[in-house]
Amino acid sequence: MRNALMKAALVALLALIADVRRPAAQFAPFFPPAPQTLAPATAPPAAKVDQTRTAPHRSSKAHRKHEEKPEVVRRPPNQRKVAEKNGYKRVSDLVNFPKFFPGLGVIFVKPDTLPLGPFLCFDRRDRLVATVYMVPNKDIDDHKSLEGVGSAAPVDHVSLYFNAGHPGVDVPHYHVVLWHVTKKQEARVAK
């Protein structure tokens, strides 16, 4: 009974924060269009072929003045700096915790959202790799409703595992990890 309630609560949490998309469109049966007859191609009379003129090739740069300049592609903003501007703090600055935690990377959180989170995990190049929610067992046992803040980043896969407690969240809890990178790219935060 207890495990069933916990599973139901975690499924409900994942449903709130997962990247849910509409189902793909269903295509109607294909009916090929009726064959069309093309007008016969006609060549100009031979007498007019000699009269055809072409524009001279311009080799100067004068004609380029009116051309559009190539579009400048800007780099996306540094996700860690954006998080810091939005009130996220490095967990290692708040509690006794390493600056880089193997398996999750550099972790940021808004202090007023503890213990649930979301915790934003970045690799060493400040790229967002995961969002973690730490759900205390007590909240699950008390049948507490949980609402997680959605993530703008697409979710590749989800990990769920138990943790007996650590600095910052000392109570037993479950980690719900929303990975924004593939399993292969998780290696960026492995060491």
N, C-alpha and C positions, 0 to 999 in steps of 0.2 A: 504494500500500500504506500509506504513512504517513498520507494523508488519511483512508483508510478506518478505520484504527485510532483516529485522533483523533475521527472522527464517532461511532464505536461507544462510545468512552469518554464523550463528551459526552452521548450518548443515554442511557447507563447512569446518569450523574450526574443528568440531568433526571428519569429515571424514579424515582430515589430521593427527589427533593425536590419533585416536581410534586404538585399538589393533585389526586389521583386519587380519583374517586368511583365508586361502584358504578353499573352500567348501570341505566337507567330501567326500571321495572316494565313487563312486557308485560301488556296488558289482555286478559281473556277476552272472547269474543264476547258481545254484549249480547243478552239474552233479556228482552223486556219482561214484567213481571209480569201475571198474569191480571187482567182487569178486575174491579174490586170494585164491588159495589152499595152505595150509601150508604143509611143509614136515612133515611126522610123526615123533614124538619125539621118540628117542630110548634110552633106559636105558643101561648103561654098563652091560656087562655080570656079573653074580653073582660072578664069580671067581675073577674079578678085583676089586670088591667093597672092599675087605679086604686089598688090596694093596694100596689103596688111602692114600696119606700122606697129612698132613696139616702142615703149618709152625708153629713153636712154638710162643706163645704169648710173646711179649717183654714188660717187665714191667719197664725197665729203661728209662731214659730220653735221652739216647744217640741217639736214632733214630729220635728224634725231631729236631736235629740240622739242617736238610735239609728242614724242613717244612717252609712254608712262614709265615711271621709275619702277624698278623691281620692288616687290613688297618685302618689307623687312620682317623676318620671323623673330619674334621675341621669345626669350626663354621663359618657361613658366616660373611663377614666383616660388621662392624657397618655402617649402611647406612647413618646416620647423619654425621659421621666423613668423609666418602667418599664425601658427598656433600660439606662439609667445605673445603676439599682439592681441590675440583673443583671450588672454588670461591663463594660458596653460603654463605650468611651472615644471621644471625638471624634477623628477621624483628624488633623485640623488641630492638635490638641494633642500628637500623637505624632510626626509628621513634618512637613516643610515642605510643607504642602498648604493650599489655600484653605479658609476656613470653609464657604463655599457653593460647590459645584462645579457649574457650569451643565450641565444634562442629568441630574444625579443628585441634587443638593441637598446637604443637610448629612449627612455620612457618619460613621457610628459603627461600631466594631469591637472585639471582645475581643482584646487584644494577643496572647494565647497561641494564637489561631487563625490568625495570619498565616502564609503569604500567602493561603491558600484563603478564609478568611472563615467565616461570612457577614458581609458588610458591610450594615448597615441604613441606608437612605437616607430622609431625612425632608424634607418641604417646609418652608417658613418658618413654618408654623403647627404644627410638630411632629407632622404626620400622616405615618405610614409610607406611602411610595409605592413602594419597591422593596427587594428583597434581592439583593445581588450576591455571586457567587462568582468569585474570580479564580484560574483554573486554569493553573498554569505549564506551558509547552510541554514542559519537561523531564519533568514528571510523566506527561504523555501519552506521550512517547517511551519512557519507562521502563516503560510499561504498569502504572503504579501504580494501585491501587484507590483510588477517591475516595468518601468518604461525606460528604454535606452534611447539616447539621442542617435538619430540616424547618421549615417556616414555618406558624404558626397562621393567618396571614392568607390569604384566598383569592387565587389567582394568576389574573390576567386574561389576560396574554400573556407571552411569553418573548423576550428579545433575546440574541443571541450575536454577539460581535465581538472581533477581535484588538486587542491593545494591545502596543506594543513595550516598555513599561516606564514607570514613573512613581515619584515618591517613595512609599516604603512597600512597593512591589512593583517592584523595579528590573529583574526578569527579564522576557523576553517571555512573555506569557500571554493567555488568552482571558477575556473578561468574560461570565459567564452571568448575565443580569439577569432576575429574576423580578419582573414588574411587578404590583403590587397595585391599580393604577388603570388606567383605560382609556387608550387612545392619546390621546384628546382631553384627559384630565386630566394627561397627562405635561407639559403646558405649565406646570403649577405649579412645576416645577423647571427649566424651560428657561432662565430668565434669573435 
